[in-house]
Amino acid sequence: MANSKIFATLRGKQAKLVCIDLQPYVHTQAAERADVLNVGGFSDAVFEVVSRFAAEGLDAAHWVGAIDAVPVRITRAFARGGSGGSPGRSSRVARRDGA
């Protein structure tokens, strides 16, 4: 929380804060606000997200749209009530028919 207080006093009108947590857990480094982006984990995709945040900001509507754009494919194992895990692994998911 101290980071966000320092940021609040030093920022200009166009300044934004990006906190990248390489090993994310329950807590974030700064409170969620329109000018603060908390990123959990790291990959090449982080550069694109930070770039879009700096250019146009990212609000809840952006993330809902991004999630809706991800195609969902239901596998046969999942449709049968299995875990949907990798082939060859035994499923530890209890089936409804007791089998």
N, C-alpha and C positions, 0 to 999 in steps of 0.2 A: 504494500500500500504506500510505502514511502516513495517508491518510484513514481507513482501517479501524482503525488503531491509536488514533487520536484518538477515533473513534466508540466503540471498546471501552471507553475510560476514561470517557467522558462519558455513555454511555447508561444509561437506566433499564431496568427489567425489561420494559417495554412498548414501548421505543423501537425504531424500524426505520429503515434507511437506504435511500434510493432515489437511485441514480446514473443520470442521463439523459445519454447521449452522443449529441449531435445528429448527429454524423458518425461512426458506429461503424466500428471497425477490428478488429484481432485482439485487442487488449488491453482489459481492463475496469479501472475505477477502483478497485474493491474486490473482494476474493475472494468467491466464491459461498458464502453461508451462509443459514440459515433466516431470518435477520433482515435480509438484504441483497438488494435487487432491482436488478439492472443492466438498464437499458433501452437498446437500440440503435435510434436513429432517433426520430422524433417525428411524431405525428399526434393527432387528437382521441381516438383509442383509448387513448392513454397515460393519460388521466385516469381511465378506467374500470379499467385495470390497477392503477394506483397505489391507487385507492380500495379495490379488492378485496384487494390486498396488505396495506393498513393494517388492514382489518377482519378478515380471516381468514387471511392468509398464503397464499402460493402455493408449492406444492411441485411436484416432478416429476410426480406423478399428475395435478395440475391441468393441466399443459401437455400431457401425453399425451391427456387427455380433450378439451382444446380443439382439438388437431390432428386427432383422430379425428372431431370434429364437423364439420369442414370438408368439404363435398361436393366430390368430384373428378369432373370431367366430361372425358371423353376425346373430343377432337375428331377428325373424320375425317382431317385432315392428320396428326395425331399417330399415329393408328392405322395409317396407311399408311407410317410411318417418316419423315415430314417433321418439320420443326422445331416445328410447332404455332404458328408466329409469326403475325403479322398477314397478312391476305390481300393479295396483290399483291407481297409481298416474296419475292425468290428465296431458296430454301433452300440453304444451304451444307452441309447434312448429307449425308454419303456414304450411299448406299443399299446394302443388302446384295447386291442383284442386279446391281450395277455400272452401272446406268443413270444 
